[in-house]
């Protein structure tokens, strides 16, 4: 029984030792083997590899993919005309030589990102000091990014190379500092209000002009209509007068009677109107009496 336990224990220990000597390198990583704190080997190809068990040898991994470093602060920079601007940028970089990277930069990607951020920012500050705001937002912006990339590459590939490669440097935003931005916005707002007031004043003037023209046209149309109406009315009155004259000329007594009726009709416009007349002296009553007395039934045949 003790023998079986001893064999099992020995097998487990051997298995643990074997597992500690095996490691896998991913296709996205470099494998760095250390022997007593010194770099023993750098494995660049993916697959299963062997090493001595700890503490004789250890392994660490470094990312070999294309990495992105974005600007970490918003501290303003001065342009050639002493304008304070804030820029946002990013850098695409990768580790190409793990041994140089570990010796001169650090053991992981964060160490390289921190140092690279400082170098890129200094390069941007130096180049922005030589350019105006117009240059930063015009076609010379590409020239600025190329100059920064060239200076960063010269720094990381200098006397003590970092073991990295800078693939691209890009600016994503150029803006004034907040205080200047607020002032610019206020000026823009004032300018827009001025333009709006001018347009509003022009619109009011045009509206008054249109209303005045419409009033003038209305007065002309009403005057012309009144003139035409008076002409038609005059023609109608003339035709009526002719008809009355023809009718009254045929019977003078009827004409006098009709005129009397019209006169009394005009006199009694309201129910409260009262007239006191003497039937013996009234032409109207005399006409009525004469009409009544002269009316006799026609003889029958």
C-alpha positions, 0 to 999 in steps of 0.5 A: 500500500505504501508502495502504491502511495509512493508511486502515485506521489512520485507520478504527481510530482513528476507531472507537476515538474513536467507541466512547469517546464511546458508553456504555450506562446500565443500567436498574439504574443512574444514569449520571453524566457528568464534565467535567474533574472536575465533574458535567456530566450525570446520566442516569436513563433506560436506553439508549445515550448520547453524551459527549466522549472522555476526558479531556474527559468521563468517566462513572461509574455509581451503583446506583439499586436498593433497597439493604440496610444491616445492622448491622456491629458488636455493641457493646452499648447502654445502656437506660433501666435501665442494662442492656447490650443488643446489637441487630441491625438493618437499613436499606433505602435508595436513592439518589434524587439522584446529584448531591447524593449525590456532592457530600455523600457519595461516589462509590459506594454503600460511602461512603453505607453507611458514613456511614449506618451511623454515623447509624443507630447513633447514632439507635438509641443515643439512642432505646434510652437512653430505653426499657427492655428491656421496651419493646424487646421489646414493642409499643413496639418498632415505635415505636422503629423509627419514631423511629429512621427519623424521626431518620435521615431528618432527618439525611440530608435536612438542610442538606446533603442526602445525595440518598438516601431511607431506606425502612425501619428494622427490628430483627431481634434484641434480646439481653443481652450475653454475660455477662448472657446466661450468668447468665440461662441459669444462673438458668433452668437452676437454676429448671428443675432445681428444678422437675424435683426437685420433680416427681421428689420428687412422683413418688417420693411418689406411687409410694410411696403407690401401692406401699403401697396395692398392698401393702395390697390384696395383704394383704387379698386374700391374707387373704380367700383364706386365709379362704375356703380355710380355710372350704372346707377345714373343710367338706371335712374335715367331709364327710370326717369324716362319710364316715369315721364312716359307713364306720367305724360299719359295721365296727369291726374295719375301722376299727381296722385302717385307723387302724393303717395310717394310724398306721404310714404317719405313723410311716414317713415316711422310709426310715431310720425303724425301729420294733422291735415285738413281734408278740405284743403289737402290735395291728397284727400281731394284726389281721393275724394275726386277719385271716389266720386268719379268712380261709378259702376259701368252700365250693363248691357 
